[in-house]
Amino acid sequence: MYLIIVYNHEKERCIMFTNKQLSVGDWWLFWILMIIPIVNIIVFLNILLSSSVNRTLKNHVKAIILPFVIIFVLGLVTGFFGGLLDTIF
């Protein structure tokens, strides 16, 4: 478990959360990082864009982000159509 994001300078990749199985401490670290503003966005992007991150953690982050994306898209669609209907009627 790493307490900070550590980079391997030879291969230019992050080696945080790269274990095949994440320990309880790794999950605690993940959720503690998710509490800190701005850091959580950096960690999300790091996990999503890195090819060496644990697959389970990457899927977990995708599952966290998916409802926000769906709600954002639905808000755009209903806001657009709601505004369009107001101009027609």
C-alpha positions in Angstrom: 0.0 0.0 0.0 1.3 3.4 -0.9 0.3 6.6 0.9 1.1 8.9 -2.0 1.0 8.4 -5.8 4.3 7.0 -6.7 5.6 7.0 -10.3 8.0 4.6 -11.9 10.3 7.0 -13.8 11.6 4.3 -16.2 8.2 3.4 -17.6 6.3 6.6 -16.8 3.4 4.8 -15.2 1.7 4.9 -11.8 2.3 2.0 -9.5 -0.4 2.8 -7.0 -3.1 0.1 -6.6 -1.4 -2.3 -9.0 -1.6 -5.4 -6.8 -3.6 -8.3 -8.1 -5.6 -8.3 -4.9 -6.3 -5.1 -3.0 -6.0 -5.3 0.8 -8.3 -3.7 3.3 -5.7 -1.0 3.7 -5.8 -0.3 0.0 -9.6 0.1 0.0 -9.3 2.4 3.1 -6.7 4.5 1.3 -9.0 4.7 -1.8 -12.0 5.9 0.2 -9.9 8.4 2.3 -8.6 9.8 -1.0 -12.1 10.1 -2.3 -13.1 12.3 0.7 -10.4 15.0 -0.2 -11.7 17.5 -2.8 -9.7 17.8 -6.0 -7.5 14.8 -5.0 -10.5 12.6 -5.7 -10.7 13.8 -9.3 -7.0 13.3 -9.8 -7.2 9.8 -8.4 -10.3 9.0 -10.5 -8.4 10.1 -13.7 -5.3 8.3 -12.6 -7.2 5.0 -12.1 -9.2 5.3 -15.3 -6.3 6.3 -17.6 -3.7 3.9 -16.2 -3.4 0.5 -17.8 -1.6 -1.1 -14.8 -4.3 -0.4 -12.1 -6.1 -3.3 -10.5 -9.0 -4.3 -12.8 -11.5 -4.5 -9.9 -10.7 -1.0 -8.8 -11.0 0.3 -12.3 -14.4 -1.3 -12.7 -15.5 0.0 -9.3 -14.6 3.6 -10.3 -16.5 3.2 -13.6 -19.5 2.0 -11.5 -19.2 5.1 -9.3 -19.0 7.5 -12.3 -21.8 5.9 -14.4 -24.8 7.2 -12.5 -23.4 10.8 -12.6 -22.9 10.5 -16.4 -26.4 9.2 -16.9 -28.0 11.9 -14.7 -25.9 14.6 -16.5 -27.0 13.4 -20.0 -30.6 13.1 -18.9 -30.5 16.6 -17.5 -29.1 17.9 -20.7 -31.7 16.1 -22.8 -34.7 17.0 -20.6 -33.5 20.6 -20.2 -33.1 20.9 -24.0 -36.5 19.4 -24.8 -38.1 21.2 -21.9 -36.8 24.5 -23.3 -37.9 23.5 -26.8 -41.4 22.7 -25.7 -41.7 26.0 -23.9 -40.9 27.9 -27.1 -43.3 25.9 -29.2 -46.3 26.1 -26.9 
